[in-house]
């Protein structure tokens, strides 16, 4: 449960960072179907520890929150995890909006740490049909349950470092739900041409095999090894990649944007996703 709490914080903070904001305070919202869920000492100890550590990693204060019991709404024995964060943008130049995007901008893709907090409904369905469930071993020997509980990266300090070194970030897309379609989240009509990608982690390949899914379905659902897209002028790429590496992450100078039909073109997999496919922004 500590990693589940961590990933909830990571999702909130990584979204906040896409506009260039430094987080100040984060509030928790843990809704349950019955109060007894919150009285399990070990479970709540893990929740609190994971939430606290993630807040420390993000440099954000945990300002409290709510733990409502919503009988008849939340299924007993389950929890609905959420939260909200407030941040600050001290200098106007650090505000990141899609209005800065330009044809010719490069696309940096940061390597993910795994599945993150998205596509878990399918991942759980796969786990439910396995003979050994979440204890099923992947080719590496890691258990399936361990693989889908890898901590999501938190990128707030990276974005702050990039801004402090005057990297001109034109836009950021947090690749969560909708997979690599999220690359085209900006409102303008651009084509996003991806020329290089990371090989997906084995958990994605395992899910794909067990669920009998095509590459097309996988890349429109999961991050497939890349969970943060940074858009910037080509002149800033080298320094940006140095800063990313210094923060402990890996990145690819993956492609570029150009004026044209709104779409994501993933050349290494021969995949094209049209703008109409991003129906939820």
Protein Blocks (a to p, Z undefined) as FASTA:
>chain_A
ZZmmmmmmmmmmmmmmmnopacfbdcdddddfbfklmmmmklmmmmmmmmmmmmmmnopa
cebdaddddehkacghiacdddddddddfbfklpccfklpcghiacdddddebjkjghkl
mmmmmmmmpmklmmlccfkopafklmmmcccddfklmmmmmmmnopacfbdcddfehijm
lmmmpmbdcddddfbdcdddfklmmmmmmnopafklmmmmbgnopabdcdddfklmmmmm
mmmmmnopacddfbccdedddddddfknopacdfklmmbZZ
